[in-house]
Amino acid sequence: MAHCKSFLAALLCSLPLVSLTCLGCHRAADSQALGHHDGPLENFRTGKAERGTGAASNSTEPKRLIMLTNGDDPFWDAMRAGMEDAEQDLKLTDAGLKVELDKNDNTPKGQIDKLTQYGNQTDIAAVAISSTDARSTQIADAMRALLQQGIEVVTIDSDVDRRAARDARFAYLGTDNIIGGRELGKAARALRPNGGNYAAFVGLKSAANAQERIQGFSEGAGEALQQLEYLGDEMDLSVAAKNVRDALDRNPKIDTLVGIWAYNAPAIASTVKERSIRAKTKVVVFDAHPGALLGMEEGLIDALVVQNPYEMGYQGVRLMKALVENDQATIAHLFPSWNATSGEFTRPDGDLRITGLKVVVPDENTPLKKDMFESSTEFLKLSDFKQWLAKYKLKGS
Amino acid sequence: MRQFRSEYGLLIAIVAVLAVTTIFNSAYLTKPGQNAAEILRQTSLLGIFALGAAIVIISGGIDLSSGAVIAFSGSICAEIFLALSPLDVRGSPDPSQLGAGVILAGITGALVVGFLIGTLHAWLITAIGLPPFVATLASLVGLRSLAKVLNQTVTAALGSQSIKIYVYDKDFTRLGGLGDLYGIEVFGIELGAWLIPCSIFLLLSLGFWFLMNRTVVGRHLYAMGGNEQAARLSGIRTERLKWLAYCIGAMTASLAGVLYTAEVGSADPLTIGRGYELNAIAAAVVGGCGLQGGIGLIPGVMLGVLFLRVVIDSVAKLVGSGADDYEGIIVGFLVVLAVAFNELRQTSRGGKKFFPGALGYVAIVALALLAGSVGLVMSGGVAGAVAGVVSVIVLGAVKFIESRRGP
């Protein structure tokens, strides 16, 4: 009997403990906190004055603008540099704001947990997320839950599924990955004018940017280039290198290697060097991972299609600050089709702001020429690109 | 009362952590209901399979396969959903409108798989004679790979080949505890879906407490964990008890696998439940279970899980972004602290030396460096130096006092 009483006491005290200490006493505080942002979704779309009012001003503690990545990679260092420069240039401290870059563990659950945790905090004003899994309804739901609590949400670098979850964020800011993939495909086609066989490598096949890039690559490369392998490594660097070796072992006909995510480049370059197959293999990759720059210097890589994470970070902070402060002029400047009165974007895909692309080649002895690519895409030699990196004190992009 | 001393200690520790967090961060006061619901939801998801791991540990075994079983059973559940779900206009399975029967079939399938995995473990241990560590290690290594291959085979047969299977059905995803509970209100407060995993956890806890404390089988499990040979010589059929313990361990992990799959809305054998086997063991140990077997109480395990989640949530509140980087340090520290605390309670009267001889000197250096490193990463170089120096002084003093006592 004594055991029974002790157990019941422990049982009653354990799980409901947290509820009892918090739930009963402060229900009013809860509703006040939520009530401050009544109907945020409506406000969000209409741009009415309630949006963001006081988010940064009513507390002595600075409110946080968070960039949540999908995983860890030097790619994000460039974005952090852009965020920190924006923090200085836009005088975020004076506005009662500060920026933070939070790195996810590559899993959808990691992002869901982090988004839920953000909602449970009081000092978060806005979140920009690079979605780990575009098709995850639970990530989209967690983003919607933040919106309902008055926390601004945008996507950067990798968007949600635009057919199903466009309402889960205000807008997307980053690369048009289909165009980016297409530029990479055009580079491969120019390097293999008579056609060939390629293997492509990526981290998470389920990520929106991965799906869009590989689709774009296929369009740009044309039918003469055949895909023999498309392998994902779940962001495990060891698997990334193994995938390249396995693909080459399985398919001796492969003559072109394609890196879809930043860290795939050094994995490809090291395997090409290790197997001494450079003479018969063309290599084109996305992004300028520090390892990719070294690979190009060593003559192992033919072309880089480089995004601009610095710009994503800078403009992302600018957008989050504008949303928090309800600065309609800046929002409209970033998204010209945004109509503050109606609270809608006036043209399809008006909620996408595309940051620039660069095609980087080793030197002038390349068959690639600027006129092969979109007019908006910059065309640079490696030496010029490294000067651009040095200007912003970056090691990669 | 003495039997529950560590449970009351855990309760006090939980209250202390909540109080300290509330002092330094306003989130618990500003969003109390939301924070409580999230802590309880996370506690329940971890607690469900930690209970199973605890029963295996109490019975004198160890189960390293929980994380892999979570991934495998979640995949089996999703595969059953795909196989039974209605077809969309293009003739592909549509996992957005499953229906109660299909959901029940998926969950039942996952639990049956858990039962079979537990049976396999018990067979390998009792009939073949493998150590529990090796038998369950094989599952840890193999099940994820098998789930990956099965998912690809099933999805290829039903449409497009994929390692990951998405499940969009709202009724199913509610089982993970996120979102609303069909809009049901009590006293004007809308209930959340977090009550679902929480209720399952409480029911399982009650059931396992009854099994362990009120049945002959429970007493035999404790007896076998305490001294297997003596139990066998007393006429206890230890093979059957091991079968029961490993089935409970695997089936609770299977149930957790279903709930985690519901939580993320997809079955991904590569990411779901990664490393969770150690979380379950850590929760059981913090809750008072002795890895030598025969020791541990169900309320203790419940409180151990709650304590771990409260501490992790507290760190998330106090550290902010990147708090998850510290999660491993904290859980590791708590596990060592809990085991050391239990050890101290049992041996304090024996005049045990903590820093004997040369080993003691090196251990003091290692502990001081550890304290310094933690201080450095959390608060900078000065805090690291202070933590290191203080550790050397305190531990050195303990060593000095011990050496005065003689051998």
Interface residues (C-beta under 8 A of the other chain):
Chain A: A2 H3 S6 F7 A10 L11 C13 S14 L15 L17 V18 S19 T21 C22 L23 C25 H26 R27 A29 D30 A33 R64 I66 E100 L101 D102 K103 D105 N106 T107 P108 K109 G110 I112 K114 T116 Q117 G119 N120 Q121 T122 D133 R135 S136 T137 Q138 D141 A142 S206 G232 E234
Chain B: M1 Q3 F4 E7 Y8 L11 I14 V15 L18 N25 S26 A27 Y28 L29 T30 K31 P32 G33 Q34 N35 A36 A37 E38 I39 L40 T43 S44 I163 K164 Y166 Y168 T173 G176 L178 G179 I189 C198 F201 L202 S205 L206 W209 N213 Y260 E263 V264 G265 S266 D268 L270 T271 I272 R274 I298 P299 M302 L303 L306 V310 D313 A316 K317 G320 S321 G322 D324
